Amino acid sequence: MNDKMRSCFKALNSKDRNEQFEAYSQIIEAIKEKVDWAYEVWDQLKEDLTSANNHKRSRAAQFLSHLAYSDPDKRIIDDFPRVWEVTKDHKFVTARHSLQAIWRIGLAGDEQKKMVIEALVERFLTCDNEKNDTLIRFDIIQGLRNLYDELKEEEIKQLALDLIEKEEDSKYKKKYVTVWKKV
């Protein structure tokens, strides 16, 4: 890991929110591509998934979701349940940010893609008793769209459209369909 990235990870603990956000943004930008330093931060991020600080939990889930692409040892497969748990965080903003990033794990390989898709489908079908269930479903549909846009696999598109058909409320069905316009 270069000094710039080290200082970004350090800045995440700054008292200055602007400095934290700038560091977060730089890290996210860096990990959109493969990096060779994923395992230098992996264990700390795993630990942060259960931090008392909701910002740390959210960032850890997002970073690990991105770093799955840089995970040749496939650690994310064993660590997925811990990352997934943050998508159900008691702080909805933490849960939502995590859920919005988790699709990226599917870019790491077929096994990871299958694992993520199964979790997303299960959650879509069973989240009716959760607070903000329509936002959760929207984020799942958007995540599947993001995965489709990257992988161009028709099965992903069809799966998302099939899930949308299961929505009984026409208002939300219409909202979810808008994610798939222009395909």
C-alpha positions in Angstrom: 0.0 0.0 0.0 1.3 3.4 -0.9 1.7 6.3 1.6 -1.3 8.1 0.1 -3.6 5.2 0.9 -2.1 4.7 4.3 -2.9 8.3 5.1 -6.4 7.9 3.8 -7.1 5.0 6.1 -5.6 7.0 8.9 -7.8 10.0 8.1 -10.9 7.9 8.4 -10.4 8.4 12.2 -10.0 12.1 12.0 -12.3 14.3 14.1 -12.8 16.5 10.9 -15.8 15.1 9.0 -14.6 16.7 5.8 -11.2 15.0 6.1 -13.0 11.7 6.8 -15.2 12.1 3.7 -12.3 13.0 1.5 -10.4 10.0 2.7 -13.4 7.7 2.2 -13.9 9.1 -1.4 -10.3 8.5 -2.3 -10.3 4.9 -0.9 -13.6 4.1 -2.8 -12.1 5.5 -6.0 -8.9 3.4 -5.5 -10.7 0.1 -4.8 -13.0 0.3 -7.8 -10.0 -1.3 -9.5 -7.9 -4.3 -8.3 -5.4 -3.4 -5.7 -2.5 -5.4 -4.3 -3.0 -4.3 -0.7 -6.4 -5.7 0.1 -5.1 -8.1 2.8 -3.2 -5.3 4.5 -6.6 -3.8 5.7 -8.8 -6.9 5.5 -8.7 -8.0 9.1 -9.2 -4.6 10.5 -12.2 -4.0 8.2 -13.6 -7.4 9.3 -13.2 -6.2 12.9 -14.9 -2.9 12.1 -18.0 -4.6 10.8 -19.1 -5.0 14.5 -17.7 -1.6 15.7 -19.8 0.5 18.1 -19.3 3.3 15.5 -21.9 3.0 12.8 -19.7 4.9 10.3 -17.0 2.3 10.8 -19.5 -0.5 10.2 -20.8 1.1 7.1 -17.3 1.9 5.7 -16.1 -1.6 6.5 -18.9 -3.3 4.7 -18.6 -1.0 1.7 -14.8 -1.4 1.5 -14.9 -5.2 1.8 -17.6 -5.3 -0.9 -15.3 -3.4 -3.2 -12.1 -5.3 -2.1 -13.7 -8.7 -3.0 -12.5 -7.9 -6.5 -9.0 -7.9 -5.1 -9.4 -11.1 -3.1 -7.7 -14.0 -4.9 -7.9 -16.2 -1.8 -11.7 -15.7 -1.8 -11.8 -14.7 1.8 -15.0 -12.9 1.1 -16.8 -16.2 0.9 -16.2 -17.0 4.5 -16.6 -13.3 5.6 -19.8 -12.7 3.6 -22.2 -13.4 6.4 -20.6 -10.7 8.6 -20.7 -8.2 5.7 -24.3 -9.1 5.0 -25.2 -8.6 8.6 -24.4 -4.9 8.2 -27.1 -4.7 5.5 -29.5 -5.3 8.4 -27.9 -2.8 10.8 -30.2 -1.0 13.3 -29.1 2.3 11.9 -30.9 2.3 8.5 -28.4 4.6 6.8 -25.6 2.2 7.7 -27.7 -0.7 6.5 -28.6 1.0 3.3 -25.1 2.1 2.4 -23.9 -1.5 2.9 -26.7 -2.9 0.9 -26.0 -0.5 -2.0 -22.4 -1.7 -2.2 -22.8 -5.4 -1.7 -23.5 -6.2 -5.3 -19.8 -5.4 -6.0 -18.9 -8.7 -4.4 -20.5 -10.4 -7.4 -17.8 -9.0 -9.6 -15.2 -11.2 -7.9 -16.1 -14.5 -9.6 -18.9 -16.9 -10.2 -19.0 -18.3 -6.7 -19.2 -14.9 -5.2 -21.8 -13.7 -7.7 -24.0 -16.7 -6.9 -23.7 -16.1 -3.2 -24.6 -12.4 -3.5 -27.5 -13.0 -5.9 -29.0 -15.7 -3.6 -28.8 -13.3 -0.6 -30.3 -10.4 -2.5 -33.2 -12.6 -3.8 -33.9 -14.0 -0.4 -33.9 -10.6 1.1 -36.2 -9.2 -1.6 -38.7 -12.0 -1.0 -38.6 -11.8 2.8 -38.2 -8.1 3.8 -41.9 -7.2 4.0 -41.7 -7.0 7.8 -38.7 -4.8 7.9 -38.9 -1.1 8.3 -38.3 0.7 4.9 -38.9 -2.6 3.0 -39.7 -0.7 -0.3 -36.3 1.1 -0.1 -34.6 -2.2 0.6 -36.3 -3.8 -2.4 -35.4 -0.8 -4.6 -31.7 -1.0 -3.5 -31.8 -4.7 -4.3 -33.2 -4.1 -7.8 -30.6 -1.3 -8.3 -27.8 -3.6 -7.2 -28.9 -6.3 -9.6 -29.0 -3.6 -12.4 -25.4 -2.5 -11.4 -24.3 -6.1 -11.6 -26.0 -6.6 -14.9 -24.4 -3.4 -16.3 -20.9 -4.7 -15.4 -21.4 -8.4 -16.4 -24.0 -8.1 -19.2 -25.6 -11.4 -18.2 -29.2 -11.7 -19.3 -30.0 -14.1 -16.4 -29.4 -11.2 -13.9 -31.8 -9.0 -15.8 -34.4 -11.6 -16.0 -34.1 -12.4 -12.4 -34.6 -8.8 -11.4 -37.6 -8.5 -13.7 -39.1 -11.6 -12.2 -38.6 -10.1 -8.7 -40.3 -6.9 -9.8 -43.3 -8.9 -11.0 -43.7 -10.3 -7.5 -44.3 -6.8 -6.1 -48.0 -6.5 -5.4 -48.2 -2.7 -5.0 -48.4 -1.1 -8.5 -46.8 2.1 -7.3 -43.6 0.3 -6.2 -43.6 -2.1 -9.1 -43.6 1.0 -11.4 -40.7 2.5 -9.4 -38.6 -0.7 -9.6 -39.3 -1.0 -13.3 -37.7 2.4 -13.9 -34.4 1.0 -12.8 -34.5 -1.3 -15.9 -35.6 1.2 -18.5 -33.0 1.9 -21.2 -31.5 -1.6 -21.2 
